[in-house]
Amino acid sequence: MASGASAAPAPAPTWQRFPRLQGRITAAQLGLVINSADPYSVAVGEYYAARRNIPEANILRLSLPLRAALDLAEFEALQAQIKAELGPEVQALALAWTQPYAVACNSITSALALGFQPEICKNSCAPSQPSPYFNYFGARPFRDLGLRPSMLLAARSVESAKALIERGIASDHSLPGFSPANAYFVSTSDTARNVRASLFPPASRLPGLQVQPVAQQHLPSMSRTLIYQTGLVSVPGLDQVDWLPGALADHLTSYGGQLERRLENGNVQMSALDWLEAGATASYGTVSEPCNHRQKFPHPQFLLLAYVQGVSALEAYWHSVLWPGQGLFIGEPLAAPFSRPF
């Protein structure tokens, strides 16, 4: 990872202010896009629609190329279909596929929400367009901001995707419980990728949640894990983590959003999909070289403080990234362990 605006030495961690959120996005406001040319997308999309009771009017079936990135013309056709066929009640999008995950050097989830940003392709290490959603605290972003935060229902197989969906459903209203969940914020010796350490929250006890900033070389047993954030090329020991339904997990590295990457194929950098395959419910990674600007990755405190207020995984992740142009949001969008039944 090339170095961008590196952080100064971190002072002792303190909590940052984060406003109260108002409501959350539910299945009635979620649009579901299915690629009829992709057997995975059809199987996973129809399963998700049934399990989450997505209204038929909110489901868009169309045809897309089956490859990592769309070109601009293909993206504009997709965007036009979504705008023409999904009504104003749809506030966010679930994209039922693993590829395409990019539009040139932009992520597809960001491009659909904020529009394609051609300037990123000229200098991917430069700052990118701030997201209006970062400072938005309502639950109707399309009505209020004209944008729909998006998340990819991505997995390496239909079976893995169904398990992901079931974890999301199982998470709803599940916390606080009798035993606290854990949020692990793991510092590493990887200087370029450890830049979020200065944003980690202090060790704390929140209702139903124990916040634990730790060092990679002194990791505790990862029990009842709801949040796991770190900065590494790849993260060892994911199969040893005790994941709770609804867990959020990501690592700061350059190409975590390139979902076809597999470590066993000689790649050095781990894909964000590896978090989901291990048992997390949502994750994040960048699709092109972002440099180590912290604004291009989930802010640890904002991700945590949004999620514990009861919003969905999709909303919590989108609230935490200021410059998401290269960032891909993946997982089960509606997972909401701190939510209350309506």
N, C-alpha and C positions, 0 to 999 in steps of 0.2 A: 504493500500500500504506500503510495507516494504521500509525503507529508504535506498537509495544507496549513490551516491556521492552528498551530499547535497550542495547547492550553498551557498556561503558567502553572508553576507548582501549586498543588491544591492546598487550601487551608483546611482546617478541621471541618468536617461535613456538618451542614446545618440544613434544616428544612426550608424549602422555598415556598412562596405563597402560590396557591393554586385555587381558583374560584370554585364555587359550588356549581355543579352541573345541573341541568334542568331536563329531567326525563331521559328516555333512551329510545333508540330505534328498535322496533320489533318486526316480526315476520310480516305484519300488515303493511309496513312501509319499505320492505326490502324487495328490490327487483332481482330476478334471477335470469342470467343469460346463459343459454345452452348452445353449444356448437354442434349442429346436427351432422357435421362431417367427421366428428370425433366420437368413436364408440365410448371412450371413457367419459366424455362430457355428457353424452346422452344418459348413460347408466347412472352417473353420480348426480347429475342435475335432477333427473326424475326422482331418484331416491331422496335427495334433499328436499325437493318440493313436497313430497309426501310426508316426510318426517317432521318438517318444520311448518307444514300447513301454509305454504306460500300461495297467496291467491293466484288463480289462473291468469287474471288480468295483469299480474306483475311478472309473468314469465315470457321471455322473448327467445324464440328459437330461430337461429340463423346459421349461416355457413361461413366458416373462416378457414384459412390455410392452417395446416398442422405443422408449424415450425416455430422456432424460438421467438422470432421477431416479425412484426408486420411492417410493411413499408408505409409511408405517409398516406398514400392513396387508399390502401386497404384499411388503415385506421380511420380515416375520414368517413369511409363508407360505413364502418361499424358504428362510429359515433352518431352518424346521421340516422341510422336505424334505431338506435336507442332513444334518441331525442324524439323521433317521430312516433314510436310505438309504446313507450312507457309513459304513463300519465304523471301528473304533478304530485300524486300521493306517494310516489316512489322516491324515497329520500337517500337510498344507498344501494349499492350493487354487489351481488355475489356472482362471480364469474366461474362457471363450473368447468374448469379445465386447468391443465398444468402448462401447456403451450397453446398459443403464444403468451409470453410473459413480458415482452418488450415491444416498444415502437421505436425502431432505430435504437438510440442510446437512452431513451426514456423508459421508465417502467409503464406497463399497460394500465396498472391501477391508478397511477398518478395522472397519466395522459387522459384517461377517461374522466377523472375528477376535475383537473385543472387545465386541460388542454395540452397539446403537444408543445414542448419548449425546444425549438431548434437550436437555441444558443448553447444548450448543454453539449450538443455534438461538436461544437467548435472548440469548447474548452470544458471538459467534464469535471475538472478540478475547481472551477470557479463557483462562487455562490449561485444558487438557482432561485427560482421564483418562490417567495414565501407563500405558505398555504394560509388562506383566510380561515381555514378550519382550526388552526393552531390556537387562535384567540376567540374561538366561537364556543359558546357554552350551552347552546340549546340542543334540541333533538330533531330539528327540521331543516337540515342544511340546504336541501334543494329549494325549499320555499324561501329561506332567508338569505342564502348566499348564491344560489344558482349552481351548486355543485353537489355531486353525489360521491361521497367516499366509497371506495371500492376495495374488494378483497378477493383473492383467487382461492377457490376451493381446490387446492392442489395436493396431489399425493402421487406416489409412484405406482399405485395400482388402484383399481376400483375397490378392492377389499380394504386397503389402507384408508381410502377416502371415506368409506362407510364407517370405519372405526373412528376416524376423526370426527365425523358428524355426530356419532353417538357420544363421544366425549363432550362435545359442545352441549348437547342436550342434557347430559348428566350433570353438567356444571351448573345449570340454571338454578338459582335460589339455594345453592348448596352451602354457602358460607354467610356469616360465621358459623362454625360448627363447634362441637364439644372440644375438639383438639385444634389448636391454631394451625393455619397454613404457614408456609415459610416463603419469604422472598429473598433470594440470594443474589447479591451484587458482588461479582468476583473480579478483583483486581489481578492483573498479570504483569509479568516482566516485559511484555511486548510493548515497548514505549509508544510506537506509532498507533497501536490499536487500543491502548489503555487510556485514551484521552477522556473517556466518559467517567473515569474514576472520581474526578473532582465534582461530578454531579450526583454521585451515589448518595443516598440518604444516610443519616446516622443510624446506628443500631437503635431500634425502637420496638415498642409493642403497640400495634394498632388493634382495634377491635377485630378479633379473629385472625390476626396476621402478625407474625414475628418477622421483623426486617433485620437481615443479617448481611452487612458488608464483610467480606472475607477475602483472603488472599489465595490465589490458585494453589500455592504450595502448602496451604493449611486448610484445605477444604474439609468441612465436616461431612458426615453422612448426609446425603441429600434427601431428606425425608419430607413428605407432604409438601412438595415443591409446587408453588403457584407461579412464581416469577424467577427466572434465571437469566441474568444479563452479564456479559463479559466481553472482552476484546482479545480475540485470538484468531489465527488462521483457521484452526480447527479445534474442536473442543473434545477432549477425551472423556471416556466414561459415561456417555449419555445412557447407555444400557443399564447403568447402576442407579440412575436417578429414579426416585419414587415420585412420579408425576401425579398431580391432582387433575381431575377433569377441569378444563378451562385454563390450563397453564399457558403462560406467555413466556417465550424464550427467544433470545437472539444474540448474535455475536457481531461485534464491529470488525468487519473486514471488507475487502474491496468488492468481491464478486459473489456474495452469499445469495443474491437474487438470480444468478444464473442457474436455474433449477435442474438442468440436466447434468451438472457436475456430480461426479461420484469419486470419492477418495480412492476407491479400489481401482479406478481407471487411470491412476497416476496424477490426478489433480492434487494440489497442495491445499487449496482453500475449500472448506466445507460449505455445502449448500445449505440454505435455510430449510430446505426440505428434510434434512437430517434431524432437525429438532422435532418436526411433526412425526417422522417415522419412529423416533424414540418414544414419543408419547405426549409431547406438548400439543396444544390446541391451536395456537397461532404463533406466527413468527414474522420476521422482516429481514430483507437483504437488499443490496443494491445491485443493479444490472449492468452498470458501467463504472469505471474507475471514479470514485467520488473524492479521493484524497480523504484525510481524516478530519474533515469538518464535523464537529459534533452535531451541528444543526441538520445534517443529512441522515442522522440516525435517531432512534427513539431516545428521548430524554428520560432517564431512569425514574426520576421523581414524578414527572408528569404522567408517565405511563402508569405507575403505581397509584397515584392519587386520583386519577380518573377511574381506574378499574374498581377501586374499593368503594367508589360512590355508586356503583351498581350499573354502569353502562356496559355495553357489549365489548367484546374483544376488538371488533372493527373500530368502534368509536375511541376506545382507549389508545390504540396504536395511532390512529390518525391525530388525536389530540397531542401526541408526544413528538411529532416530527415537524420541524419548521420548514425545512427545504426538502420535500419528498419527491422531487422530480425524477430522481433515479431509483427511488425506493419502492420495492415490491412488498405489498402486504399480502400475506398468505394465511390460510387457516379457516376455521369455522366462524363466520362473522358474528353470529348472534349469541355465542357463549357469554354468559353473564352470571358468574358465581355469586356476586354480591347484590344481585337484583332482588327485588321483592315482587311476588306475584301480583298481577294487576287484578 
